[in-house]
Amino acid sequence: MIEELLPDTVAAVAAHGHDTTGHAPLYPEEEALIARAVAKRRREFTAVRSCARRAMEKLGVPPQPVLPGERGAPGWPPGLVGSMTHCDGYCAAALARAADLASIGIDAERDAPLPEGVLDAVALPAEAERLRKLTADGARVHADRLLFSAKESVYKAWFPLTRRWLDFSEADIEFTVHPGDPGGGTFRAALLVPGPRVGDRTLTHFDGRWAARDGLLTTAITIPAPPV
C-alpha cells in the first residue's frame, strides 16, 4: 500500500508477514546492534533493512548497511533520502534521490483503535473534533490510529530537514477522504513551530496521503527538492 501513496521518483519496497526467509543477511555492523535483541525485534530489524536494500537496488545504488543515527533516524547512502516503517506483519522502505526529494516520511499501523489515553496525548483539541467529523463523513478507518500514523510520518519527514524534535502538539493535521473511496485520502499538517527551510522556501505545512485496507493503514509524505 505504501507504493500507492508515493510518486514515481520513489523506490518503495514492502514485505508482509513475519517470516524473514529469503531476506538478505545483515551486515556485521547491523548484526552488532541487535546481538541481544528478542526474536520479534530481530525479525523486524532484518526485514525492513532487506526492503531498504532492495529499494537501493531499484535506484542503482549498491546495497549497504542502514545504521541508526541521531534519535534513531536511519542513515542513508550519500545522495539518497528515505524512510522506513514496520508494524505487526508489515514493513516497508521508501528511498529517492536527493535531487528529486528533500525528505520522505512513511508510517504503517494496524487499523485498530489506539490504546486508552494515547489519543489525548497525541491530538490537539481541534484535531479530535475533526476526527469525529471524519468518521461521521464515512471514512473507513480508525481515525485515532490514522492521526497517530500521520504524525509519525510528519516527524520522519521533519527530522532529516531540521535535526530537531517535533512534538505531537506542534503539527495540526486535517484529513480529507477521496470521493467514492472511504479507505483513502489526503492530509495536510500545519506546522505550529518555524518550519524547515528547503531551498529558498520556509515550509509552513506538509502534505501527505493515506490509505486503509485489509486491516492495515499507511501514511506518506514527500517533500520536493528545491529546483537546481
Secondary structure, 3 states (H helix, E strand, C coil): CHHHHCCCCCEEEEEECCCCCCCCCCCHHHHHHCCCCCHHHHHHHHHHHHHHHHHHHHCCCCCCCCCECHHHCECCCCCEEEEEEEECCEEEEEEEECCCEEEEEEEEEECCCCCCCHHHHHCCHHHHHHHHHHHHCCCCCCHHHHHHHHHHHHHHHHHHHHCCCCCHHHEEEEEEEECCEEEEEEEEEEECCCCCEECCEECCEEEEEEEEECCEEEEEEEEECCCC
